[in-house]
Amino acid sequence: MSAVATATASDGRTRDRVAQLLLERGAATAAELGAELGLSPAAIRKHLDAMLAEQLVEVRVARLAGPRGRGRPAKRFVLTAAARESFPHHYDGIATAALRWIVEQHGPEALSAFASAQVQALEERLKAVILAAGTDPMARAEALAEALTAEGYAASATAIASGGQLCQHHCPVAHVAAEFPQLCDAETEVISRLIGTHVQRLATIAHGDGVCTTHIPATQTTAITVRTDK
C-alpha cells in the first residue's frame, strides 16, 4: 500500500472514531475529542474541518453556566442528520407508510396501541437486568443505560442535583418518530416502568435535539410493574 493510501485510510479511521464519540456524547469540543483519542486539538480540528465541509458535523457555541469569562466561547461539534444516517437504522420508508395507514384506517388511538405493543418486547428483555440492579433510581438508570446501549441506543446515565438523566445518543426510529411522537411516548412509559418512578422526557433526537434526554427525579422507586396484557 502506498504512503498516500495509508494516510487516507488512517484519516478515515480517525474520522470514524470522531463520529462515534460524537454519537455517544451528543456534543464535544475539539479539545475533548483530542483528549479521548490521544490526539492534539489541532489534529482533531483538521478532521472536524473536513467533516464540516462534507456536512457531517455542525457547530454549536457552548453555553456557559457561570459569568462569561474572557475569550471566545468554546465551539462544540455535533453530528448532522446526514451523519446519523450512516449509522445502522432498524426501519425504512415502508414503516412510515404503514403507520400512516393505521392512523387513516383506525385512528390515533390504534397507533398508540401499536407503539405500546412494539416497545413491550424491549421492556421484557430489559426487565430482568433492571430488577437485578436493586431499587436505587440511579443504579436502575445505569443498568438501563448499559442494556439500551447493547440494544443500539448508545445510552448513558448521569447523576444531577435534581436526580438523574438518562441520555440516548442514537435513535433507531428517529425519522419515523419525528412524524409519529407516539413512539417516543411509548418508550418514555417503558423507561418510567423500568425505573419505577415518574420520568420526564426533556429532548428527543426525533424533534431535532442532539440527544434523547429523560429526567429521573430524586424520588423513591416503586416495584416494577409486570405487564400481563398482550
matplotlib code that plots the C-alpha trace (Angstrom):
import matplotlib.pyplot as plt

x = [0.0, 1.4, 2.1, -0.8, -3.3, -2.1, -2.6, -6.0, -7.1, -5.7, -7.7, -10.8, -10.4, -9.9, -13.0, -15.0, -13.8, -14.6, -18.1, -18.7, -17.6, -20.0, -22.8, -22.2, -21.6, -24.1, -21.6, -17.9, -15.1, -12.0, -10.0, -12.4, -12.3, -8.5, -8.1, -10.3, -8.5, -4.9, -4.6, -3.8, -6.7, -5.1, -5.1, -8.7, -9.7, -8.2, -10.6, -13.5, -12.9, -13.1, -16.3, -17.8, -17.0, -18.8, -21.7, -21.2, -20.9, -22.1, -21.0, -22.9, -21.5, -21.1, -23.4, -21.6, -23.2, -21.4, -20.3, -18.8, -15.0, -12.5, -12.0, -14.4, -16.9, -15.8, -17.2, -18.9, -19.4, -22.5, -23.3, -25.7, -28.7, -26.8, -24.0, -26.5, -27.9, -24.5, -25.2, -27.4, -31.2, -33.9, -36.6, -37.3, -39.8, -42.5, -42.7, -43.8, -46.4, -47.7, -48.2, -50.0, -52.3, -53.0, -54.0, -56.1, -58.0, -58.2, -57.4, -54.6, -55.7, -54.8, -51.3, -50.7, -51.7, -49.4, -46.5, -47.0, -47.0, -43.8, -41.8, -43.3, -40.7, -37.9, -39.3, -39.5, -35.9, -34.6, -36.7, -34.5, -31.5, -33.2, -34.6, -31.0, -29.9, -32.0, -34.2, -31.9, -33.0, -29.6, -28.5, -31.5, -30.8, -27.2, -28.3, -30.9, -28.3, -26.0, -28.8, -30.0, -26.5, -26.5, -29.7, -28.1, -29.2, -25.7, -27.1, -25.6, -26.8, -25.6, -26.5, -27.6, -28.7, -32.4, -32.0, -30.6, -30.6, -30.8, -29.4, -29.8, -27.4, -28.9, -32.5, -33.2, -36.5, -35.8, -37.3, -40.5, -40.8, -40.5, -43.9, -45.3, -44.4, -46.5, -43.3, -41.4, -44.3, -44.4, -40.7, -40.9, -43.6, -41.3, -38.5, -40.8, -42.0, -38.5, -37.0, -40.1, -40.9, -42.3, -39.9, -39.9, -38.7, -36.8, -35.5, -35.6, -33.5, -36.7, -37.5, -34.1, -32.2, -28.8, -29.7, -32.9, -32.8, -35.0, -35.1, -35.4, -36.4, -34.9, -37.8, -38.3, -38.8, -41.7, -41.8, -41.5, -44.9, -45.3, -47.4, -49.9, -51.7, -50.8]
y = [0.0, 3.5, 6.1, 8.2, 5.3, 4.5, 8.1, 8.2, 5.0, 6.3, 9.6, 7.6, 5.5, 8.7, 10.3, 7.2, 7.3, 11.1, 10.3, 7.5, 9.7, 12.5, 9.9, 8.8, 12.2, 14.3, 17.2, 17.8, 20.3, 19.6, 19.5, 17.0, 14.8, 15.0, 14.0, 11.0, 9.9, 10.8, 13.5, 17.2, 19.7, 20.9, 17.3, 16.9, 20.2, 19.1, 16.2, 18.3, 20.9, 18.1, 16.8, 20.3, 20.6, 17.3, 18.5, 15.6, 17.8, 21.3, 23.8, 24.9, 27.5, 26.2, 27.7, 29.0, 28.2, 31.0, 34.5, 34.9, 34.8, 36.3, 34.8, 33.3, 30.6, 27.1, 25.5, 22.2, 19.9, 17.7, 15.2, 16.3, 14.3, 13.1, 11.8, 9.9, 8.2, 6.4, 4.5, 1.4, 2.0, -0.5, 1.0, 2.0, 4.0, 1.3, 1.8, 5.4, 4.3, 1.6, 3.9, 6.5, 3.7, 2.7, 6.3, 6.7, 3.4, 3.1, 6.5, 7.8, 5.5, 2.5, 4.0, 4.5, 0.9, -0.3, 1.8, 0.3, -3.2, -2.5, -1.5, -4.2, -6.8, -4.4, -3.9, -7.6, -8.1, -5.4, -6.1, -8.8, -6.5, -3.7, -6.0, -7.2, -3.6, -3.1, -0.2, 2.8, 5.0, 5.8, 2.1, 1.3, 4.1, 3.0, -0.6, 0.6, 2.7, -0.3, -2.5, 0.1, 0.5, -3.2, -2.7, 0.0, 3.2, 4.4, 5.3, 6.8, 7.8, 10.6, 11.9, 15.6, 17.8, 17.0, 13.3, 11.8, 11.9, 9.0, 10.0, 8.1, 9.3, 7.2, 6.6, 3.6, 5.1, 8.9, 9.7, 7.7, 9.2, 12.7, 12.2, 9.9, 11.0, 8.2, 6.0, 8.4, 8.4, 4.6, 4.4, 7.0, 4.9, 1.9, 3.9, 5.0, 1.5, 0.1, 2.8, 2.5, 6.2, 9.1, 10.4, 13.3, 13.4, 16.7, 16.3, 13.8, 13.3, 12.9, 16.5, 17.9, 17.6, 16.1, 13.5, 11.9, 13.1, 11.8, 13.3, 10.9, 12.8, 12.0, 10.1, 6.7, 4.0, 1.6, -2.1, -2.8, -3.5, -6.8, -6.4, -9.1, -7.5, -8.8]
z = [0.0, -0.9, 1.7, 0.4, 0.6, 4.1, 5.3, 3.7, 5.4, 8.8, 8.3, 7.6, 10.7, 12.8, 11.4, 12.2, 15.8, 16.0, 14.6, 17.1, 20.0, 18.9, 18.6, 22.1, 23.7, 21.7, 21.5, 22.2, 21.7, 19.7, 22.9, 24.5, 21.4, 21.2, 24.9, 24.3, 21.2, 22.3, 19.5, 19.7, 19.3, 16.1, 14.6, 15.6, 14.1, 10.8, 10.8, 12.0, 9.2, 6.7, 8.3, 8.3, 4.6, 4.0, 6.2, 8.6, 11.7, 12.6, 15.3, 18.4, 20.7, 24.2, 26.8, 29.9, 33.3, 35.2, 34.4, 30.9, 31.0, 28.6, 25.2, 22.7, 23.8, 23.0, 19.9, 20.4, 17.5, 16.9, 14.1, 11.4, 10.4, 7.3, 9.5, 11.7, 8.7, 8.3, 11.5, 11.4, 11.5, 12.1, 9.8, 6.3, 4.3, 4.5, 8.3, 7.9, 5.3, 7.5, 10.4, 8.2, 7.1, 10.7, 11.6, 8.4, 8.9, 12.7, 14.2, 16.5, 19.4, 17.3, 16.6, 20.3, 21.0, 18.2, 19.6, 23.1, 21.6, 19.8, 22.9, 25.1, 23.7, 24.6, 28.1, 28.7, 27.5, 29.9, 32.9, 34.4, 34.2, 36.0, 38.7, 39.4, 39.9, 43.1, 44.0, 43.8, 40.9, 39.7, 39.9, 37.8, 35.4, 34.9, 34.4, 31.9, 30.0, 29.7, 28.5, 26.0, 24.7, 23.9, 22.0, 19.9, 21.6, 22.8, 26.2, 29.3, 32.8, 35.0, 38.4, 38.7, 41.5, 41.0, 40.4, 37.3, 33.5, 31.0, 27.6, 24.4, 21.7, 18.9, 18.0, 15.6, 14.6, 14.6, 11.2, 11.9, 15.4, 14.0, 12.4, 15.0, 18.5, 19.9, 19.5, 21.8, 24.3, 24.5, 25.0, 27.8, 29.5, 29.4, 31.0, 33.7, 34.5, 34.5, 36.7, 38.9, 39.1, 37.0, 34.4, 32.1, 28.5, 28.0, 24.5, 21.6, 18.5, 16.5, 17.2, 16.3, 19.6, 19.6, 22.3, 23.7, 27.3, 30.1, 33.6, 36.5, 39.7, 43.0, 44.4, 45.9, 43.3, 43.3, 42.3, 38.5, 37.1, 35.4, 32.3, 31.6, 28.6, 25.2]

ax = plt.figure().add_subplot(projection="3d")
ax.plot(x, y, z, "-o")
ax.set_aspect("equal")
plt.show()
